[in-house]
Amino acid sequence: MKEVSVYVHIPFCIQKCYYCDFFSAPADDQLKRDYMSALLRQIEMTEWDNRIIKSLFIGGGTPSVLPSFFIEEMTGRFREKAKFAPDCEISMEVNPGTVDREKLSRYFVCGINRLSIGLQSADDRELKALGRIHTFSEFVDAFEAARMIGFWNLNIDLISSIPGQSPESFQRTLRTAAGFLPEHLSVYSLILEEGTEFYRRRNELVFPDEDTVVKTDEFTREYLREKGYVRYEISNYAREGRACRHNCVYWQRGTYLGFGAGAASLIEDGDIHKRYTILRDVKEYARRMLAGPENLQCVMTDIQQLSRRERMEEFMYLGLRMTDGVSAEHFLHDFGIPIREVYGGILDEMTVKGLMDVEGGGEQERFFLTERGFDVSNVVMAQFLLT
């Protein structure tokens, strides 16, 4: 059986957060029903023979904005059609303003075993400034309810470098979040993205300067290390054994299937590696799927067969996001050529500059970013593009 990870995109939300450029939007009840029916149809039409699901991630948007019976029906349909690994990680993103004890209980009963709760800030003024629909008190209620119900794999999402946020305010948020003892923390530095409300108002907002951003990242690393969290990726920290398995599949270029509008897939068939995205139009996706198509080609877009060069590039710039870095042995296994024959000069240059480090020798070499390298990771990773 070939292991595969599954991502389900629920593109609905009550309102768009001011920093968000993800594919999401409000929708009426009829569109939600049509969309979920389309999702069920896509699950049914997918070829599941010789595949076993190792992780399932329900993201958005705001998946928890849906009535819980939609989530129950969807997870049930996966179980009808596919095999799940005994230790399958089943994650779901939740917004504290859209859940209560009953909803969380129903998620637990239908097999969800990991929640990612979007706090972002412990300061209500900052939450309002971000366009969030919840308060800190609602987060506390959701987190404590999840624990009472039996969720023992919880992530808290945080955002730093919010417009007008002082270093002291973020530090209070980080200390507060860590005080809940979650198994995992994701800490993202806010990036100004085109098409967002923040981008439209960029000339009137005051963002932290670069020096403040770097110092905030340093504080995050050191504080969470003291609290027993291991940084395993640029923005992610976990207790021992609690790294998000699903996201690791992306960074390690595993096979994953995307369900729902805008969801991406990467599949491997021998030497052929193919990537595609499901149509990024909620209404059209639902219409085509509910029209009874013979296959899923009708909703696939941006179909791309990756060249060997493109796969090498992805191996490097995705793998280097993780603190474990990349392995010379794995590179040789995947591409049949020593890593130093392709990237030797760049690896040496980055090491001399103190942006990368190396352990072991020969096929046992492993290359990874230093903390200084993580601070300028985009610059470092760009060096591994072969074009």
C-alpha positions in Angstrom: 0.0 0.0 0.0 1.3 3.5 -0.9 1.0 6.1 1.8 -0.8 9.3 0.8 -1.8 12.5 2.6 -5.1 14.2 2.0 -5.9 17.9 2.2 -9.5 19.1 2.1 -10.1 22.8 1.4 -13.2 24.5 2.9 -13.1 28.0 1.4 -15.8 29.6 3.5 -15.4 32.2 6.3 -17.6 34.7 8.1 -15.4 37.5 7.0 -11.9 37.8 5.4 -9.2 38.6 7.9 -7.3 41.8 6.8 -4.0 40.0 6.3 -5.3 36.9 4.6 -4.6 36.1 0.9 -5.8 32.5 1.1 -8.6 31.3 -1.2 -11.6 32.0 0.9 -14.9 34.0 1.0 -18.3 34.2 2.7 -21.1 32.0 1.2 -24.8 31.4 1.6 -26.2 28.1 2.9 -27.1 26.8 -0.5 -23.6 27.2 -1.9 -22.2 25.5 1.1 -24.5 22.5 0.6 -23.6 22.3 -3.1 -20.0 22.5 -2.3 -20.1 19.7 0.3 -22.0 17.5 -2.1 -19.3 18.2 -4.7 -16.6 17.2 -2.2 -18.4 14.0 -1.5 -18.6 13.3 -5.2 -14.8 13.9 -5.6 -14.0 11.5 -2.8 -16.2 8.9 -4.4 -14.5 9.3 -7.8 -11.0 9.2 -6.6 -9.0 6.0 -7.1 -8.2 4.6 -3.7 -6.8 1.1 -4.6 -3.4 0.5 -3.1 -3.5 3.8 -1.2 -3.6 4.3 2.6 -4.2 7.7 4.2 -1.4 8.6 6.6 -2.7 12.1 7.3 -5.8 14.1 6.6 -5.9 17.9 7.0 -9.1 19.9 6.8 -8.2 23.6 6.2 -9.5 26.8 4.8 -11.0 29.3 5.0 -12.7 28.3 8.2 -13.8 24.7 8.2 -15.5 25.1 11.6 -17.9 27.6 10.1 -19.8 24.7 8.6 -22.4 22.7 10.5 -20.7 19.8 12.2 -22.8 17.2 10.3 -21.0 18.3 7.1 -17.6 17.4 8.7 -19.1 14.1 10.0 -20.4 13.1 6.6 -17.2 14.0 4.8 -14.9 12.1 7.2 -17.4 9.2 7.0 -17.2 9.1 3.2 -13.4 9.0 3.4 -13.6 6.0 5.7 -16.1 4.2 3.4 -13.9 4.6 0.3 -10.3 4.6 1.6 -8.1 2.9 4.2 -6.6 4.8 7.1 -3.3 4.1 8.7 -3.9 3.0 12.4 -2.0 6.1 13.6 -3.4 8.5 11.0 -3.2 12.1 12.0 -6.6 13.9 11.3 -6.3 17.6 11.7 -8.8 20.4 11.4 -8.4 24.2 11.6 -10.9 25.9 13.9 -11.7 29.6 14.6 -12.6 30.1 18.3 -15.5 32.3 17.2 -17.2 29.4 15.4 -17.1 26.5 17.8 -18.7 25.4 21.0 -18.5 22.3 23.2 -21.1 20.4 21.1 -19.3 21.0 17.8 -15.9 20.0 19.3 -17.4 16.9 20.8 -18.8 15.9 17.4 -15.4 16.5 15.7 -13.8 14.2 18.3 -16.4 11.4 17.9 -16.0 11.4 14.1 -12.2 10.8 14.4 -10.5 14.2 14.3 -7.5 13.9 16.7 -5.7 17.1 16.1 -7.0 20.7 16.2 -5.2 23.8 15.0 -6.8 26.7 16.8 -6.3 30.2 15.4 -5.6 32.5 18.3 -3.2 34.9 16.5 -3.0 37.4 19.4 -4.0 37.4 23.1 -4.8 41.1 22.8 -8.4 41.9 21.8 -7.4 45.2 20.3 -4.9 43.4 18.0 -7.5 40.8 17.1 -9.9 43.5 16.0 -7.0 45.2 14.1 -6.4 41.9 12.3 -10.1 41.5 11.3 -10.6 38.4 13.5 -14.1 37.5 14.5 -13.3 36.2 18.0 -12.0 37.5 21.3 -9.3 36.1 23.5 -12.0 34.9 26.0 -13.6 32.8 23.2 -10.2 31.2 22.5 -9.8 30.3 26.1 -13.3 28.7 26.1 -12.5 26.7 22.9 -9.1 25.5 24.1 -10.3 24.4 27.5 -13.4 22.7 26.0 -11.2 20.8 23.6 -9.0 19.6 26.4 -12.0 18.5 28.5 -13.4 16.5 25.5 -10.2 14.6 25.1 -8.1 16.4 22.4 -4.5 15.8 23.4 -2.9 17.1 20.2 -3.5 20.9 19.9 -1.8 23.6 18.0 -2.1 27.3 18.6 -1.5 29.7 15.6 0.1 33.1 16.4 1.0 36.1 14.3 3.9 38.4 15.0 4.7 41.8 13.4 1.1 43.0 13.5 0.7 46.7 12.5 1.1 48.8 15.7 2.2 45.8 17.8 5.0 46.4 20.3 7.6 43.8 21.0 6.3 43.6 24.6 2.8 42.9 23.4 3.8 40.0 21.2 6.0 38.6 24.1 2.9 38.7 26.3 0.9 36.8 23.6 3.6 34.1 23.2 3.9 33.6 27.0 0.2 33.4 27.3 -0.2 30.9 24.5 2.7 28.7 25.8 1.0 28.8 29.2 -1.8 26.7 27.9 0.7 23.9 27.2 -0.3 23.1 23.7 1.6 20.3 21.9 2.4 22.6 19.0 2.8 26.3 18.2 2.9 27.9 14.8 4.3 31.4 14.9 4.1 33.3 11.6 5.6 36.7 11.0 3.0 38.8 9.2 3.7 39.2 5.5 2.1 42.0 3.5 0.3 40.3 0.6 -1.2 42.0 -2.4 -5.0 41.8 -2.5 -5.5 42.0 1.2 -7.1 44.7 3.3 -3.7 45.4 4.9 -2.1 45.9 1.5 -4.9 48.4 0.5 -4.2 50.3 3.7 -0.4 49.9 3.6 0.4 53.6 3.5 -1.6 54.3 6.7 -0.4 51.3 8.7 2.8 51.2 10.8 4.6 47.9 10.6 7.6 46.9 12.8 11.0 47.5 11.2 13.3 44.7 10.1 15.4 44.9 13.2 12.3 44.5 15.4 11.2 41.5 13.3 14.5 39.7 13.7 14.6 40.4 17.5 11.0 39.0 17.8 12.0 35.9 15.9 15.0 35.5 18.3 12.8 35.9 21.3 10.4 33.3 20.0 13.1 30.7 19.4 14.7 31.2 22.8 11.6 31.4 24.8 10.0 28.3 23.3 13.2 26.4 23.6 13.2 27.1 27.3 9.6 25.9 27.5 10.5 22.5 25.9 9.4 23.1 22.3 11.6 22.0 19.4 11.8 24.2 16.4 11.4 21.7 13.5 10.5 24.2 10.7 10.9 27.9 10.0 7.7 28.8 11.8 6.7 25.7 13.7 7.6 24.4 17.2 6.5 21.2 18.8 6.8 18.9 21.8 8.7 15.7 21.3 6.9 13.6 18.7 4.2 16.2 18.0 5.4 17.8 14.8 2.6 18.1 12.3 2.9 15.0 10.1 0.8 16.4 7.4 2.9 19.6 6.8 6.1 17.5 6.9 4.7 15.6 3.9 4.7 18.9 2.0 8.3 19.8 3.0 9.6 16.3 2.3 7.8 16.1 -1.1 5.6 13.2 -0.2 2.4 12.3 -2.1 -0.7 14.3 -1.3 -4.1 14.6 -2.8 -6.2 17.8 -2.7 -10.0 17.9 -2.4 -12.1 21.0 -3.0 -11.7 24.2 -4.9 -8.1 25.5 -4.9 -6.6 22.4 -3.3 -3.3 21.2 -4.7 -2.0 17.6 -5.3 1.4 16.1 -5.9 1.4 12.5 -7.1 4.1 10.1 -8.1 3.8 7.2 -10.6 7.3 5.7 -11.2 9.5 8.4 -12.6 6.5 10.7 -13.3 5.8 13.4 -10.8 2.7 15.4 -11.5 1.2 18.5 -9.7 -2.2 19.9 -10.3 -4.7 22.3 -8.6 -8.5 21.9 -8.4 -10.4 24.7 -10.1 -10.2 27.9 -7.9 -13.9 28.8 -8.4 -16.3 27.5 -5.8 -19.5 27.7 -7.8 -17.9 26.3 -11.0 -16.3 23.5 -9.0 -19.6 22.5 -7.5 -21.4 22.8 -10.8 -19.0 20.6 -12.7 -18.8 18.0 -10.0 -22.6 17.8 -9.6 -23.1 17.5 -13.3 -21.9 13.9 -13.1 -18.6 13.9 -14.9 -16.9 10.7 -16.0 -13.6 11.6 -14.4 -11.9 14.4 -12.4 -10.1 16.0 -15.3 -13.0 18.5 -15.6 -11.9 20.2 -12.3 -8.1 19.9 -12.7 -6.1 23.0 -13.6 -2.4 23.9 -13.8 -1.4 20.3 -14.5 2.3 20.1 -14.6 4.7 17.2 -15.0 7.8 18.1 -13.0 11.1 17.8 -14.6 14.1 16.3 -12.8 15.6 19.8 -12.4 12.4 21.1 -10.8 12.2 18.2 -8.4 15.8 18.8 -7.4 15.0 22.5 -6.7 12.0 21.6 -4.6 14.0 18.9 -2.7 16.4 21.7 -1.6 14.2 24.7 -0.9 11.4 22.8 0.7 13.7 20.5 2.7 15.8 23.4 4.0 12.6 24.8 5.6 13.0 22.1 8.2 15.7 22.2 10.9 16.8 18.6 10.0 17.7 20.0 6.5 18.4 17.8 3.5 20.3 14.5 3.3 23.0 13.6 0.7 21.8 10.0 0.9 18.2 10.9 0.1 19.3 13.2 -2.8 21.3 10.4 -4.3 18.4 7.9 -3.9 15.9 10.3 -5.5 18.0 11.6 -8.4 20.9 9.1 -8.9 23.6 11.8 -8.6 25.6 13.0 -5.6 24.3 16.3 -4.2 27.7 17.9 -4.4 27.8 17.4 -8.2 24.8 19.6 -8.5 25.0 22.0 -5.6 28.6 21.6 -4.2 29.6 25.2 -4.9 26.5 26.7 -3.4 26.6 24.5 -0.3 30.2 25.5 0.3 29.5 29.2 -0.2 26.5 29.2 2.1 28.6 27.3 4.8 31.5 29.7 4.6 29.0 32.6 5.0 27.6 31.0 8.1 24.2 30.6 6.6 24.4 26.8 6.5 26.1 24.0 8.4 26.9 20.4 7.6 27.2 17.2 9.6 28.7 13.8 8.6 30.6 13.0 5.5 30.1 11.4 2.1 26.6 10.0 1.6 26.0 10.6 5.3 26.3 14.4 4.9 23.3 16.4 6.0 23.0 20.1 5.2 20.8 22.5 7.2 20.3 26.2 7.8 21.9 28.0 10.8 19.8 30.3 12.8 21.3 33.2 10.9 20.4 31.3 7.7 16.8 31.0 8.8 16.7 34.8 9.3 17.4 35.2 5.6 15.9 31.9 4.4 14.3 33.3 1.3 17.7 34.6 0.1 19.4 31.3 0.8 16.8 29.1 -0.8 16.8 31.2 -4.0 20.4 30.1 -4.5 19.3 26.5 -5.2 17.2 27.4 -8.3 19.0 25.9 -11.2 17.4 28.2 -13.9 
